[in-house]
């Protein structure tokens, strides 16, 4: 097994793309064929996977406060009402 | 306004009733993700509240430029990101909100001269870290790098979707993510050392 990787940065980019589910078919194939033969790449894979999992699972996901949802709905309702008034006013002006 | 130029209404696609239906069915289910993104970008609850409200009001205003059944989440994230950039540019005059040393270091590194991989951060150390420690490392990244990590790792967008949201080529998404993750690992390593976690660097010092 290789103990030194000559293309570490390039391999790391490819490993990240594989973990992100955005690697090309050729990259996935290359990854499957060569991964087990390079120790630095195996270590990189483990570390990248753990960092990604930490981001997914450990960083708190904030929920939108209910008051904001109510505000948004109210503003949209008011905006429509306001446009309605302008429309009626224009119609009235034309009529008069 | 940059955003308004981008999402110009071409045709009146929906009736008033349909606008509300699209808004409720396609936009509202993403509000928690939108808030989380806004909070992670601004690191401030009040700013996140304003940003989400502003984004949803813009989305409603320009709803005719959204095609029902297409990727609403990516469309909304793009509006939020643009609103943030416009607002952030104004606020960026406040020096305390930006770590210029980080920005200088990371932006000066070109594609050919990328930062060295951080090999002395241990997988076990990352696994042992608690949420706040990981979040602190994420929050300390320059905003462009923070953004790609949030979009990819927390929100699960593909590179193609990220390219559309950020309005950059897929190759740039890949490079930016790569650099962002290298910097994130540096931050995690520094934090791990300060908290007394084991790193390969610490272990080799102990052995000497």
Interface residues (C-beta under 8 A of the other chain):
Chain A: X8 X9 X12 X13 X16 X17 X20 X21 X22 X40 X43 X44 X46 X47 X48 X49 X50 X51 X52 X53 X54 X55 X56 X58 X59 X60 X61 X62 X63 X64 X65 X68 X69 X71 X72 X75 X76 X79 X80
Chain B: X16 X20 X23 X28 X31 X32 X34 X35 X36 X39 X40 X48 X49 X52 X53 X56 X57 X60 X61 X114 X117 X119 X121 X122 X123 X126 X127 X129 X130 X131 X134 X135 X138 X149 X152 X153 X154 X158 X159 X160 X174 X175 X177 X178 X181 X184 X185 X188
